[in-house]
């Protein structure tokens, strides 16, 4: 019985701490003005992408870290356009990345090249995106659930 307690208690604490680490901020130090995604389609197979653009206002400088969309994460890019502060990120789609077979073999050399599966840590829908930012050197997360679809771009 003590073995179960010794294993179960630390394991339950670990699970609780990992769940608590992704709490979303309710009052971030910035205000979201608009958020949209634009799908792009290229002339070559597997050349599509989604571009996330988030317009925000803030009296102080915010250090944005990353943007999370579905199960992907990219570095947030800050820019200014016509006095609007913008955070953006491009998410590349690749069918070959999604449909790649996993090789399992008792010889580890044959498993070389297997890619680890990406874990969707936030369980996001198509109209949701999470941005991470630093507030006094502490990494925080803010969820936007009003992501709008912009006009798609078709390249040939």
N, C-alpha and C positions, 0 to 999 in steps of 0.2 A: 504494500500500500504506500509506503514512503517513497518507493521508486516512482510510482505514478504521480505523487505530489511533486517530487523533485523535477519531473519532466513536464508535467502539465502546467504548473504555476509559471515557470519562466517562459514557456511557449505562449501562454495566454497573455502575458505582459508584452511580449514581442509583437503579437498580433494587434493588441490594443494600441501600442505606440505607433505602429506603422499606419493604422487607420487614422489616428489623430494627426499625423504629420501632413495630411492633405486637406486641412480645413480651409474653406474659402473665406476671404475677407468680405465683410459686409459694407464697410466704409473705407474704400481705398483713398489714397491721397490724390486722386485724379477723377475726372468725370468723363465717361464715355459718351461721345456725341453720336457716333455711328459706327457700325461694324458690318462689313460685307465680305463675301468671298466671290471670286471670279474664277470660273473654270476655263482653262485654256486647252485647246486640242490642236496638236500639230499634225503635219503631213506624214510623219513616220510612226510606226507602231511603238507603243509605250512612251510616247512623248508628251502626254498630258500632264497638267499640273493644276493646282488650286492656289490662288493668291489671296491671302487674308489681308485686308486693310482695316485698321481700327483708328478712327479719328478721336482724339481726346483733348481735354483741357486740364491744365494744372498750373497753379501759381509757382510751383517749385519744380526743379529738374528731377525727373524720375529715372532710375536706372532699371530699364526693362531687361529681363534675361531671356525668356523663351516664350514661344507660342505653342500650345498643344491643340491639335485638331485630329479627331478620331484617335488613332493609336500612334500618331507621329508627333514629333517634337522638332522644332527648328529654332535657331537663334533669332530673337526679335531684332528688327532693323528699325531704327528711329530716323525719321526724316521730317521735313517741313515743306508744305506746299501751300502757297498763298496764305501764309500766316496760320495754317492748320497744322497741328502736331499730329503725326501719324506713326503708328507702329505697323510693320508689315512683315510677312513671312511667306515663302513659297514652298508648297508641299508637292513634291514630284510623285506622280503615280507610275507604277510599273507593274504590269501584269506578270512579267517574268519573276518579279520579286514575290508576288503573292502566290503564284502557282508552282513554285519551285518544290520538287520532291525532296523529302528528307531521307537521307541515306543512313540506315541503321545496320551495323555490321559488328561482329565480334573483333574484327581488326580495326583499331582506331584510325589507322592511316586511310582506310577507305571512307571514313566519315569526315575527312578533311574537306572543308568547303561548305559544310552545313552552317546555315545562318541561324542564330537564336531567334525565336519568335518574339515579336514586339508585343509587349503587354499594354493594353489600354488601361492605364492607371486611373483615369477619370471617368470611363464609361460615357463618352460624349456622343451626342446625337449630331445630325448634320447641321443643325442651327445653333450649335454650342461650340464655344472655344474657351480655352483657359490661358490666361497670360500670367507669367511669373515675373516678379519685380522685387527689388531690394528696398526695404524701408528700414533705415538705420542699420544697415549691414545684415538684416534678417530677411531671408527669402520668404516671400508671401505669394499667395495664389488668389486670383480673382477670376470668377467664371462669368462669361457673357453668354446669356441664353437667348439673345435676340439677333443672331447673325442672319443677315439678309443675303439672298443670292443676287449678285450683280449680273450684268450682261456678259454672256460667254464670249470668248475670243477664239476664233478659228484661224489658224495659220496654215498656209500651204506652201 
